[in-house]
Amino acid sequence: MSELPKLMEANRAFSDGFNAGDLPMPPARPLAVLACMDARLHPERFLGLEIGDAHVVRNAGGRASEDALRSLLISSWLLGTREFVVIHHTDCGMLTFTDGVLQGSIREKTGVDVSDMEFLSFSDLDQSVRDDVERIRNAAKILPEDISVSGHVYDVKTGILREVVAPALVEP
């Protein structure tokens, strides 16, 4: 059974009290968050963000993929964000497989070779945060000079955000 009717009903209820239609396009706070798509994470809630406060970019693992970097570049160059916060989390599904295993499973079930596709799985949570912060910082030559990047791990059991990489400006 589709979830769409429930979503549409929830949207009707939301829109009845909606009063944020005149917010400007740039976020009120010069902040972009890169986080995992895991349904147990609600970055806006655990970071105290309201509608219009920040850009939140989500993907599997909260990885600094090419598409995530594209979004961060747009966020910074066109919409004024100056702080990027990378958030991974405990008990992440990206820790449970390797790219090779998933590539093989897809090939086995569909006959399609996806060996050239990177899924960006990882085996060390803190290292994945360090890797993604480094990848963003290494993009310094195409980022505005005053961008600060930090990295964190959200604990899905406690709701606590732990710093892994302290905030620092990217160096050109």
BELSUL-V954051 format. One record per backbone hydrogen bond with DSSP energy under -0.5 kcal/mol. CO is the residue of the C=O (numbers start at 0). NH is the residue of the N-H. If there is no record, write none. Layout:
# BELSUL-V954051
co: {CO CO}
nh: {NH NH}
This chain:
# BELSUL-V954051
co: {2 2 3 4 5 6 7 8 9 10 11 12 13 14 19 28 29 29 30 31 32 32 33 34 37 41 41 42 43 44 49 51 52 54 54 55 56 58 58 59 62 64 65 66 67 68 69 70 71 72 73 73 74 74 75 81 82 83 83 84 85 86 87 88 91 92 93 97 98 99 100 101 102 103 104 105 105 105 106 111 113 116 123 124 125 126 127 128 129 130 131 132 133 135 136 138 139 143 146 147 148 149 150 150 151 152 153 153 154 159 159 161 164 167 169}
nh: {5 6 7 8 9 10 11 12 13 14 15 16 16 17 22 30 81 82 54 84 34 56 86 58 40 44 45 46 48 47 52 27 28 32 56 57 34 36 61 62 64 68 69 70 71 72 73 74 75 76 77 78 78 80 79 147 31 85 149 33 151 35 153 91 94 95 121 101 102 103 104 105 106 107 108 109 110 111 110 113 116 118 127 128 129 130 131 132 133 134 135 136 137 138 139 141 142 146 169 83 167 85 163 164 87 161 89 155 158 154 161 152 150 148 171}
